[in-house]
Amino acid sequence: MNAQATTEFVAVRAGPLEGLRRRPVVLFVAGAVLLTLSLLASISFGSVSIPIGDSFAVLLHRLIGWPSAVTWPQTTETIVLDLRLPRALAAIAVGAGLSVAGVTFQGLMRNPLADPYVLGTASGAALGAAIGVLLPIHAVLLGLGLVNVLAFGGALIAVWLVYQLAGGGRAGSTTSVLLTGYAVGSLLAAALSVAMYFAGANLRQIFFYLLGSFATTSWDQLVVGLPIIVVATAVLAARARTLNALLLGDEQAHNLGLRVGHERAVLLGAATLVTAACVALAGLIGFVGLVIPHLIRLLVGPNARLVLPLSILYGASFLALADLVARIPGELPIGVITAIVGAPFFLLLLRRFRQGYEL
């Protein structure tokens, strides 16, 4: 990426949003309120509507022991606590994880078009899931089915392969990592096509996984996946200063006393881990890691100390609301909803990207 492109990425143009950039506290408060409302809406609305007041009362009464008179039927508690709450928490966690991974990959690659799947994570996870569907084995490991486990492993193996082929973290161009990621991803995508060709009656299950869904999310899955997402996200959020330094380039970061190779490896590892956990829980959900980071940068500028936590808040809210919209007409794949929002945004971003400088 040339110097002009890097400048375009780091320096967000001033405009009518400049006032908000000077008031990040407003965005944090608005994000927290939006996330709370998104959670309540997710557990209240669906094929059976529950008053928001009852949903809130159930959460207070059963989760934190708030003393209140039980005025709702037992079925309401079952729907809220056993069906909708784990699904809503999974959507929130995956939205936050993909958003913070998107911020990290865009910063590391110094490329505004990078997303959490840029290093072949999506292709590796999809191939792993397809193998899990085709194998005549029905096993559960730590609450996760074989499809989820193999998707998680496939994502990690794909990125490890890219990392090794690109030089194992030694000093080298970001372009080399990107090209290696695209090449490995293409190879894995070809293998996925072969698996889908022989899938037969299982093709629908593979296709549904490729579009993402929270329909089958359970507490058992959440107990395994949520800690991985939370810990990896916390690692990324704690390295906001490091990401800011790396945006200046490797040489400048080294002059600031940063161990560039080590820090890049930590950031890549944590971002890959959170992405792998997200695809294991929900399948492949596109555009979240692309749309949310850019929206936040338009609001607050490129400072990762603001972009990372705000992306967590708004990414979580966005995917929770997208999941709510997806299940209203009868369980549409959530990837369809995020694509409807994300694809036009991506085209506008690409148009702006090309007008600013040559690729």
N, C-alpha and C positions, 0 to 999 in steps of 0.2 A: 504494500500500500504506500503510495507516495506521500511526500510531506504535506502537499495540499489536501489530500484526502484525510490525513490524520488531523490536520487543523480543523477541517470541516466537522469531523467526528467529535473532537474535544470541545470546540467552541460552538455552542448553540446560539443561533442568532437571537438578538433581542426583538421584542415585538409586544403585542398587546398582553402577553402573559408575564411581562417583566415585574408587575406588581406582586403577583403570586410568588415569584422567585425570591422576593424579599420577605415573604411570610410563610416559611416552610412549616411553622407551627400550625397554621390554619390547615394545611394539607394533611398533617399528621392527625389532627383532631377529626377532620372530615373523613379521613381514611378509616380511623377507628370506629366512627359512627356508622359508616357504610358497611364495614365488616360485620358489626353487630347486627345491623338490619338484614344483611344478607344471610347470616346464620339463622335468624328468626324466621325469615321468609322461607328458607330452605326446609326447615322442619315443620312449617305450618301449611304450606301449599303443596298440592299434588292431586292424585286421583281422589283422595279424601281430604277435604280442607278442614283445618283445625284453627280456631281463633288464636291469633298471636298471643293474646293474654294467657290462654290456657297453656300454650307451648312454653311461654316464659315461666309460668307458675310450675309446670312439671320440671323444668330444668332446675329452678331454684329449690324446689321441694325434695327432689330425688337425688340431685347431685351434690348440693351443699347443705342439705338438711334445713332449709329455711322453713320455719313453722308457718303453715298455712292450712286452711281447711281444704280437703280434697273434694272438689266439686266437679271433677271430670271422670268419665268412665275409664275402666281399666284398658280398654282398647286404645284410648288416646295415649296412655303411657307406653303401650307396646309399640304403637306407630312412631312416636317421638323418639323413644330411647333405643329401641332395637332396630328400627328400619331407617329412619331419616337422619338421626344424629350421627351415626358412623359415616353415612354417605356424605353429609354436609361437611363433617370434619375432614374427610378424605379429599373432597373438592377444595377446601380451604388450604390444606397442606400441599396438595399437588400444585395448585395455582401459585402459592407462595414459592414453592421449590423451583418450578419451571421459570418463574420470573427472575429469581435471584441467580439462577444458573445462566439465564440469558444475559443479564447484566455482566456476569463474570466472563463469559465467553466473548462477548462483544468488546469488553475491555482488554482481555488478554490478546485477542486477535487484532485489536484496533480496527475492527470492521463492523460498521453498523448493521450489516446484513447477517451477521452470525446469530445462530440460535442454539438452544441446548442440544440439538441433534447434529451439530456441525461436524463432529468427529466420528460419525458413523453409529452413534448411539441408537438411533431409531432403527436402522437396518439390522443391527445386532440383536436388539430386543425383539423385533418382528420375526426374525429368523428363529430365535430361541422359542418364542411363543408358538410358531408354526410347528416346530419339532415337537413341542409339548402336546399340541393337538393331535399330531399324527401318531405319536407313540401309543401303543395299546396298554398304557399303564395309568392307573388312577391312584395317585399318591398325594398325600398332604404332608407338607413339611412346615412346622411352626405356624400352622394355620393358613399357609399359602398352598395353592394347587400347583401341579407340575408346570402348567403354563406360566404362572407368575414367577416361579423360581427360575425357569429356563430363560424367561425374558430378562430378568434381573442379571443372570449370569451372562447372557448373550450381549447385553449392553456393556458390561464391564470388560468382557473379552475383546469386543470390537475396539473400544477406546485404548485398551492396553496394546493391541496390535498396531493401531495408528501411532501411538506414542513411541513404540519401539522402532517402527519403520521410519519415523520422522527424526530419529536421532536420540531418543531416550532422554530428552530434556537438555541435551548439550546445546550450546549456543548455535542458533541457526535461524533462518528466516521463518516468520510466521506463515508466509506463503507456502513453505514446504509442508507445514503441519496441515494447513487447509487442504492442499492438493492431495496429501496422503489420506486425509479424512474422506474426501470425495471419492477417491479411488477405491478405498476399502469399503465405503458405503455402497458404491455401485456394484462391487463384487458380491457383497452380502445380499443386496437387493436382487441380483440375478439368481442367487441360491434360493431366495425366498420365492421367486417366481416359479422355480422348479418344484419347490415344496407345495405351492398352491396348485400347480398343474396336477399333482398326484393326490391332492387332498380329497377329491370326490365329494362325498356328502359333508365333509368337515370344512369345506371352503367357506361356508357362511360364518362359522365360528372364527376362523382366521380373519376374515374380512371385518367382522364386527370388532375384533380386537384392534385392528389397524386404525379404526376410527375412534376408539376410546369410549369408555363408559364407566360409570360408577354404580351401575344397576346391581351388581353382585357384591358390592363392598360389605364386609362384615367387621365386627369388632375384632375377631381373630386376626384378620388381615391388617387392620389398622394398628393393632398392638405391635406387630412386627415392623411394618413400614414407617409408621409415624416417627419413632425414635431416630431412625436413620435420616429421615428428611430434616427433622428438627436439629439434630447435631450437625449435619453437614451444612445446613443453612446458617447456623450460628457461627461455624468456622468461617464461612464466606463473609458474613456481615462483620465479623471481628477484624477482617483484613481489608477494610475499606481504604485505609491509608496506603496499604501496599498496592491495591488496584489503581489508586490515583497516581502513584509513582510510576507504575508500569505503563500507564497511558502516555507518559512523557518519553518512553523509549527505554530500551535496556541499558544503554550507556548512562543516561541521566539517572536511572534508578540505581545503577551500581555506584555512581558517584554520591548518591544519598546514603550509601551504606547498606543497601539491600542485597541480600543473596538472591540474585535474580533467578537462577536455575532452581533453587530450593523452593522459593516462594511460588514460582510458576507451577511447579509440580504439585504443591499443596493445593493451590487454587484449582488446577485441572482435576486433581483427584477428588476434591470435595464437590466440585460442580458435576463431575461425572457420577459420583455416588448418589447425589440427590436426584439427578436425572434418571438414573437406573431404578431407584426406588419408586419414583413417580410412574414410570412406564410399567413397572411390575404391578403397581396398585390399580392403574386405570387404563393401561394401553397407551397408544400414541395420540397425544393431543397437541395439535400444531398451533402455531402463531402466538400462544400465550407468552413465550419467552422472547418473542420479537416485538409484539405490540406494546406490552406494558412497560418495558424499560424505556422505549422511545417516548411514550406518552409522559413518563415521569421526567425524562430529560428536558422535554419541552417546557415543563412546569418549573423545574428547579435548577436546570443546568446540569453539567456533567459531573459534579462532585459526587463521588461514590458514597461518601458518608451520609448523603441525603438520598441518593438514588436507590441504594440497596434496601434500607428499611421501608421506604415508601413503596418500592416495587413489591415487597413482601405483603404490605397491607392491601394495595390495589390489585395485585395479582390474585390474592386469595379471594377478594370480593368478586372480581370478574369471573373467576371460574365457578364460584358458588352460584352466582346468578345465571351463568351459562348452563350449569347443570339443572337449575330450576326450569329454565326455558326448555331444555332438551326433554325433560320428562313430562311436561304438560300435554303435548300431543300424543304421548304414548311411547316414551323411551326412544327418542332419536339418539343416535350416537353423538356424544358431546363434541367430537371433532368437527361435525357438520356445523354446529353453532359457532365454534371458534373460528372456523374457516370463513363463514359468512361475514364475520366482523373483521377477521385478520387479513383476508386476501385483498380487499380494497385498500386497506391501510398499507399493506406491503407494496402494492402497485404505486400508490402515491409516494411512499418512501423511496422506491426505486427511481421514480421519475425525478424526484428532488435530488437524489444521489447522482444521477447521470447528468443533470443540468449543472450541478455544482462543479464537477470535474470529470475527467475521463477515467473510466475503470481500467 
